[in-house]
Amino acid sequence: MSGNRPLNDAEARAALDWYRAVGVDFAVGEEPVDRFAASVAPSRARPAAAPPSASPVSGSAPAQAAAPVALSLTSDPSETTALAAAAPTLEALRAAMDAYEGCTLKKRATQLVFADGNPEAEIMLVGEGPGEQEDLQGKPFVGRAGQLLDRMLASIGLDRTKVYIANMVPWRPPGNRDPSPEEMALCTPFLLRQIELVAPKFLVTLGNVPTKSLFQTQNGITRMRGQWRDLTINSHATRALATLHPAYLLRTPASKALAWRDMLSLKQAIEGGS
């Protein structure tokens, strides 16, 4: 195929699908740039850079420093802490999150993925962040991992009318990558307030990201799974269980036996009332 001929419709769609799969889903400029053409254009001679230690000549105007590169942390986490604390209900919290513009994840996402299930439930599950299907439908755990989660819950007599499900970040990270520390810092106050308002008796963390954050540990999920901890989330005290993320179980089916043990542990805690 010639490198310069225009793509046909099928090739263009395939290229867009590939870009989306690897997380290239946000334009950085108003006009497209042909990087291939630029790479073969004659390069212009560049002036030699001044030595870093060179000082300005006496009497001359000082050189202006280059503008710093913007970080993904575009807002102060204290802002989301204040917004979350001011929300008296889940409805008000959702409205505050929907109006918040300080996290760059929102600019790349289709919509806010707030929660699913019963806000009156005694059991709350917390995942990592929305995937592609969750981003499109606006609900957590609706893709293949969500279907497996539904089967896991059904195995111990639960369904989405008996649990409440949310994520550490409410907007999809591009390419389904892990949320960055900056994104976690901005979004965690919203999740903590969500837990406080739901006030679950039992909290289940699904996977590495929510377990490390809510359990305040550096240990990975393979070491933490199956463990119960007494946690205080803002003003709410709850018992928390760490287990494997359904997406991990899809990749490593042999680990389903471990998740089954965790589900039995949750069932025993529910039936025992503590």
VEXKOL-361616 format. One record per residue (C-alpha): x, y, z. Coordinates in pm, whole numbers, plus 50000, padded with zeros to 5 digits. Layout:
BEGIN
XYZ
...
END
This chain:
BEGIN
500005000050000
501335034449907
502215055150210
500695086850060
497375075449920
494225084150122
492715056650335
489465041450217
486485040250453
487275005450589
490925014250652
489975047050821
487525029351052
490135003051138
492665030351219
490185048351444
489335015651622
493035009651682
493545044951816
490615040652054
491885006652174
495275021152272
493735051552439
494195078052169
490695091852209
491245128952261
492395154352002
495225177352107
494695202951830
491975217651615
493605207051287
495215173651193
498985173451143
500655150350889
503665138651094
504875116250812
505155145750573
506865166350841
509395138650905
510655139250545
510685177250510
514165193150494
515285201450844
516315236850916
519555244651091
519005252351455
520975278951637
523325265851898
521845266952245
523525288752504
525325269852781
523035264753082
525485282553311
525795313553093
524715345253273
523155375353096
525415403652990
525395432253235
522775457953140
520855434752907
517305423452970
517085389953152
516005360552939
512475348653007
512095313253133
510065288852928
506505283453045
506175252253263
504425221953118
500935217353262
500435186453477
497315165053478
496575177753827
494565207953712
492795214954038
493465213654410
492175181854582
490905204154862
488315216754611
486805182254560
486995175754935
484925207154997
482475199154717
481975163754846
481545174455208
478905199955106
476705173554938
473975162755183
472585134954960
473715111454686
471695131754437
473495163654539
476855145754523
476125133354173
475175168554064
478395182654213
480495156354035
478675162153706
479395199453728
483025195553832
485515204053558
488845200853741
489815165253641
491165159453290
489565124853282
486195141653236
487355158352914
488125124352760
485085105652892
481645102552736
479815107753064
479935104653441
479675068953573
478285075153919
476925042354059
474495013554017
472424992454250
470494999854568
471695029854773
469925014755075
471914982355053
474144970555336
476824959255090
478844982954873
481384972454610
484114995854486
485994990254162
488765009453989
487225029653707
484855027053412
485775007953098
484525013552745
481034999052794
480625016253130
481605049352971
479005044552698
476175032852925
476905054253232
476845025053476
479685006253646
480454969953564
478264964253258
480854948353026
482274913053040
483774919353385
480394932053503
478644901053376
481114879753571
480564901353880
476814895353851
477444857753844
479754860554146
477064878954339
474374854454230
476474825354361
475854838054716
472284849554664
472944886054578
472114908254282
472164945454203
469014951754404
470924940854715
474264958554660
475534993054564
478414996054315
480775025254250
484345031754134
487385050254264
487245073753963
483905081553793
485305088953446
487005064153215
490835065853203
491955065052836
492775030052716
491495015753048
494805024353213
495155027653591
494145061653726
497175083953788
498045095454144
496825130454051
493495117153923
493085095754233
493805125754458
491085145954286
488435118654270
488885100154600
487045126454811
483955120654596
484145082954653
484705086655027
481635108855058
479665083854849
480585056255094
479705078555387
476255086455244
475445050155155
476815039055495
477225002155403
477674975855670
480084957155443
482484971955187
484104950254917
487104963554725
487564948654377
491184947754270
494434965854335
493515002654305
490595004854551
492234980454793
495475000254817
493605033154847
490895023955098
492974999355301
495855024455294
498414997755210
501214992554960
500564955154948
499124941854623
495734925454588
497184890254570
498474895154925
495454914455052
492584894154906
490464875055152
491374898355437
488814916955643
489604950955792
487684975256009
487755008455826
486515043255909
485575062155593
485085098555689
482565094555973
481345059855880
482745027556029
482464996055818
483954961455770
485864957955445
486884927555240
489414927954957
488934904954659
490134901054301
488764922554021
486494903853777
488594916253483
491624899253640
489614867253676
488774868253305
492504869453227
493474843153486
490574818453524
492574797153770
492184825254026
488404821554030
488774796154311
490304823354529
487494847554448
484974820254533
486524817254879
486144854754922
482484853254819
481874825755073
483584847155337
481264876155248
478214853355266
479294840655607
479724876455733
476294886355602
474584856255759
476474861056084
475474897456097
479024909656167
END
